[in-house]
Amino acid sequence: MTLTDDEAIALKDDRTVKSLGAIKVVLKEGVIGEAVPFSAKELPKPQPIYEKMKKAGSHQVQSGGQVAKSAPSIAFTWNRAAPHKFIFQYRPKGVLQALEIMPLENPTIVPKVEVNETVTKAKKPKPELRVKVEDSVVTAPPGNNTDPAAEVEAVQAQIQALEVRAHTTPTSNI
């Protein structure tokens, strides 16, 4: 992608600028017909993007070399039903990893944790049961624990803490 600081020569097409960083796939329903001759279309040459645009990041797509097409094109008649659209908003790998959309290349193993949770009743009980859950304290012992029994025990403690939290939401007529 070519960037420029000259707004006069920068790409002016708002639709194209808004679509930077997106891949759009549109599926239409219809009927496939007879083979028809193929006619190649020339893609427009890329134009420079104004460098201060927020979308002018590291997006870049370009056409590859020419490929010989061996099969003829097939005629398609669209039935005018609403098309199915998929829009993929892509970003650089580092951004996707920071947003936890894409996994890190070398994920770290999280050590076993112990959960200590205190549950107390609210000061003024109402007709429904009200329970206040205080902040959880999570501690991880030093070193790598490879003992499966200890890991199972830690997971069971986490499950128990989650069950306590799940049962502390207000319920009526208890």
C-alpha positions in Angstrom: 0.0 0.0 0.0 1.4 3.4 -1.0 1.0 6.2 1.5 1.1 9.9 0.7 1.0 13.1 2.7 -0.5 15.0 -0.2 -4.3 15.0 0.1 -4.6 16.2 -3.5 -3.3 12.9 -5.0 -4.8 10.6 -2.3 -7.6 8.2 -3.0 -10.9 10.1 -2.9 -13.3 7.1 -3.1 -14.8 6.9 0.5 -16.3 3.5 -0.2 -12.9 2.0 -1.0 -11.3 3.7 2.0 -14.0 2.4 4.3 -13.5 -1.1 3.0 -9.8 -1.2 3.8 -9.1 -4.0 6.2 -12.2 -6.0 5.2 -12.8 -9.0 3.0 -16.4 -9.3 1.9 -17.8 -12.6 0.6 -21.3 -12.5 -1.0 -23.2 -15.8 -1.8 -26.1 -15.6 -4.1 -28.6 -18.4 -4.8 -29.5 -19.2 -8.4 -29.4 -21.6 -11.3 -26.2 -22.8 -13.1 -26.6 -22.9 -16.9 -24.6 -23.5 -20.0 -20.9 -22.8 -20.4 -20.1 -19.3 -21.8 -16.8 -17.8 -23.1 -14.6 -16.3 -20.4 -13.7 -12.6 -20.6 -11.0 -11.2 -18.4 -11.4 -7.9 -16.6 -8.6 -5.5 -15.8 -8.3 -4.5 -12.1 -7.8 -0.9 -11.3 -4.3 0.2 -10.4 -3.8 0.9 -6.7 -3.9 4.6 -5.7 -2.0 6.2 -2.8 -3.8 6.5 0.5 -3.5 9.6 2.7 -1.0 8.7 5.5 -3.0 10.3 8.3 -6.1 8.1 7.7 -6.7 5.8 10.6 -7.2 2.8 8.3 -4.0 3.2 6.5 -2.3 0.6 8.6 -0.5 -2.5 7.3 -3.3 -3.7 5.0 -2.1 -4.7 1.6 -3.5 -7.0 -1.0 -2.3 -7.1 -4.6 -3.1 -9.3 -7.6 -0.8 -12.1 -8.4 0.5 -13.1 -11.8 -1.6 -14.2 -14.7 -3.0 -17.8 -14.5 -4.2 -19.7 -17.6 -7.8 -20.8 -17.2 -8.5 -24.2 -18.6 -12.2 -24.6 -17.9 -14.9 -22.3 -19.5 -17.0 -20.0 -17.4 -20.5 -21.2 -16.5 -23.6 -19.0 -16.8 -25.3 -18.2 -13.5 -28.8 -16.8 -13.2 -29.4 -15.2 -9.8 -32.9 -15.9 -8.4 -33.0 -12.5 -6.7 -33.2 -14.0 -3.2 -31.4 -12.0 -0.5 -27.7 -12.8 -0.7 -25.7 -14.2 2.2 -22.9 -11.8 3.2 -19.8 -12.5 5.2 -17.5 -9.6 6.1 -14.2 -10.4 7.6 -12.5 -7.4 9.4 -8.9 -8.4 9.3 -6.0 -6.8 11.3 -2.3 -7.4 11.6 -1.3 -10.6 13.5 0.0 -8.6 16.5 -3.3 -6.7 16.9 -5.3 -10.0 16.7 -3.1 -11.5 19.3 -3.4 -8.5 21.6 -7.2 -8.7 21.3 -7.0 -12.4 22.1 -8.6 -13.3 18.8 -5.6 -15.2 17.6 -3.5 -17.4 19.9 0.1 -16.6 20.8 2.7 -18.6 19.1 4.3 -19.8 22.3 1.5 -19.9 24.9 2.6 -20.0 28.5 1.3 -22.7 30.8 -0.7 -21.3 33.7 0.3 -22.8 37.1 -2.2 -24.4 39.5 -4.2 -21.9 41.5 -6.0 -22.1 44.8 -9.2 -20.1 45.3 -10.2 -18.9 48.8 -13.6 -17.4 48.9 -15.6 -15.9 51.7 -19.4 -15.7 51.6 -21.4 -13.6 54.1 -25.1 -12.7 54.3 -26.2 -9.1 53.6 -27.0 -6.9 56.6 -30.7 -6.5 55.9 -32.2 -9.7 54.5 -35.3 -9.2 52.4 -38.0 -11.8 51.7 -35.7 -13.2 49.0 -32.3 -14.7 49.9 -29.5 -12.2 49.4 -25.9 -13.3 49.7 -22.9 -11.0 49.2 -19.7 -12.6 47.7 -16.6 -10.8 48.8 -13.6 -10.6 46.5 -11.9 -13.9 45.6 -8.3 -14.4 46.6 -6.3 -16.4 44.1 -2.9 -17.7 45.0 -0.5 -19.8 42.9 2.2 -21.9 44.6 5.7 -21.4 43.3 7.2 -23.9 40.8 5.6 -26.1 38.2 3.1 -28.6 39.6 2.9 -31.7 37.5 0.9 -33.7 40.0 -2.4 -34.6 38.4 -4.1 -35.1 41.8 -3.1 -31.6 42.8 -4.4 -30.2 39.5 -7.8 -32.0 39.9 -8.0 -30.6 43.5 -7.4 -27.1 42.2 -10.0 -27.4 39.5 -12.5 -28.8 42.0 -11.9 -25.8 44.2 -12.5 -23.5 41.3 -15.7 -25.3 40.4 -16.9 -25.0 44.0 -16.2 -21.3 44.1 -18.1 -20.8 40.8 -21.0 -22.8 42.2 -21.1 -20.5 45.3 -21.1 -17.5 43.0 -23.9 -19.0 40.8 -26.1 -19.5 43.9 -25.6 -16.0 45.2 -27.9 -14.3 42.7 -31.1 -13.0 44.3 -34.0 -15.4 44.1 -37.6 -14.8 45.1 -39.8 -16.6 47.6 -37.3 -18.9 49.3 
